């Protein structure tokens, strides 16, 4: 793996994203607007917005990074870009690292805008630091990127890449505790929830919401998400190979 090639790859991907105004709007404007809408809906219950809005700061980057990575990578596969890269000194981990850096930058920008709107304009209130909330959101978004990289290998078209959302993304959102408290779910659903990485991002956020201490439990939850990132990234890197002889 070459850091120089990795950063060149990241710069190429960022240039592609910056040239697409709709993608920039999706990354920066849409999450903040939807969180503002949720705040307006829950105007009579600020405590409910504190819980839901906080979780959405991680759910949005997770979902959007999955969509962007799966579609972008699938496009590069079908366009033959990966075929050409495999004939250059670019290693698999250079490509994966480039994507991680590029989409990590996007996730950081998205989280920064959404968090600024939530904390400064919508009065989101947490006991813990906003910086820790942003860090958890970025780690979660990298997990979404790693999943997108993985599923792009199994999609023949961009539409098929999007079709993985009901299988990999929606169940995690439903069962992470955003819609309904996990402790009030049926026992078997709690078991499924325990096996989903997004659950542990939400648990970490909920700890930041109620405590300023960075506990071992919080770091353990983040460690589980980071482990899921490593597994998905390694599996995704294994799919980066030439499709023609």
Buried (B, 14 or more C-beta within 10 A) or exposed (E): EBEEBBBBBBEEBBEBBEEEEEBBEBBBEBBBEEBBEBBEEBEEEBEEBBBBBBBBBBBBBBBBBBBBBBBBBBBBBBEEBBBEBBEEEBBBBBBBBBBBBBBBBBBBBBBBBBBBBBBEEBEBBBEBEBEBBBBBBBBBBBBBBBBBBBBBBEBEEBEBBBEBBEEBBEBBBBBBBBEEEBEEBEEEBBEBBEEBBBBBBBBBBBBBBEEEEBEEEBEEBBBBBBEBBEBBBBBBBEBBEEEEE
